[in-house]
């Protein structure tokens, strides 16, 4: 056990249910704005700068930010925090990509549309397998984090906590679509920012910095090494992981499509800047675990455990536990809902309409979207059952997402390339990523996968290139 | 010294090695669920590291070591010490309490010895030798150079592409 639970099981259940009811209520309220499929999927393509920045930031503040960033700090020290924070560059670099996306596909719906148009059926199939596999992986990490969080703070059994959080997020995503997701993201981002700052400041003032340095120097000397090998690898790996994730995933493309003209680049750049300090603040508290005498038995839980301990020292007891649970629940919910919505869009638009050639009216759209959301959540629930280590699960997907970085760049900015070579590069990148993750190091999959895919994509520009096909209608089967 | 050894392969984990966990994730979802149901072997009366074999065989490649032990009774308090020699001439107390595991991080390259006993007892377990072997220096620098190159090239391609296309769109 890391620390004594600061809230009772009943309080834990009550908080999640009350917050869930609030989100569901808001989902129903905002969901009324969705008059058609475009409203449900893309919030009427009318999202402004403040909502746009908030939703991008809140979505990127996942349970991984709050729980894996401290884990990396525990294992790698300051470099670990910076490694996680480097994922903000993915959001910042998506700003120019979003401008281009809006220009190339003003009527686009999903990132799958783009891949189908640029790389044909083979490229689209490959993309769908990769993005669905990754989206499920990401969803699984958040479900695991939710379960472990409730287990840590309220002694709610892992299975119950994980299921509860997933059910609540599914419900309000079902009701409101992207309107509900973006609206709740705005509120959740404010709670996350205020909560992280408050907890971070309390830990900062609670620590004896001299004693902390002495403890780390004696017990964790490698954390003070400027050239800690695994930390340096994690820095580049995590940055490329962030690039790959943001550049390809429909979570971000749907937001780009949903924002008003000219808003997306500013919103993504701003959200990257706002997001950068969050993993540093969240990670910093993990360094306090040893000096505060907290025994870490599960590194995934070190963040909430230290925060819980410090707030307890401040005499906040149950109030502190509630604060941590609310902040982390918001961070989990803000990402699970986005992923559910974006992944179901892909299943509906690209698989149901695209692959199976089924026509959807606005009346039937919601029913199919609901089935897709339930399907994705069900798969995630099944895979999350064992409760694996968060970083092991998360970084396994590094090669998958990093292999898509350069094909996306080429598709957006280049006029021609050898498309077969690009697709071979994606396969080679994925395989290399998995081999390196398994045989070399956990923190090299994205780096290796991205490098191999980049090499093939650059070569595709010079070896028998041909022009990309002309763009066609982005949403042929949604009326 | 943080360099000079061949690259390491995996990080020891509680009960199961990380390679096993990775394999779980590479095979179909059903297998993941099935594998998770495999239980750990419960230890005997004496307190010892339950993952001794895995830790002794597999060096840590990230400077993190997870020690786990089995206890007959949850209330039993254990003491874990660390040293750089098997003689434990200047031991460092790493854990004292009722938990069944501890995660220790921030180790540099080298060999470390651990032992465990029940609080109040004089019977220490056999020393457990664990190696920490970070990735080899040449491979590390190659990967870092590759990472730096990919990051710079990616940023350059995006910014360059954006400026170029914006110029073209402005002209048209």
Interface residues (C-beta under 8 A of the other chain):
Chain A: X1 X74 X75 X76 X77 X89 X93 X96 X97 X99 X100 X103 X216 X218 X219 X220 X221 X222 X223 X225 X227 X228 X229 X230 X232 X233 X235 X236 X237 X239 X240 X243 X295 X296 X297 X298 X299 X379 X382 X383 X385 X386 X387 X388 X389 X392 X393 X396 X405 X406 X409 X412 X413 X414 X434 X437 X438 X439 X440 X441 X442 X443 X444 X447 X448 X450 X451 X454
Chain B: X2 X3 X7 X8 X9 X11 X13 X18 X19 X21 X22 X24 X25 X26 X29 X32 X33 X35 X36 X61 X62 X63 X64 X92 X94 X95 X97 X99 X100 X101 X102 X103 X104 X105 X106 X107 X108 X134 X135 X137 X139 X140 X143 X144 X146 X147 X148 X149 X150 X151 X153 X154 X155 X157 X158 X159 X161 X162 X164 X165 X166 X169
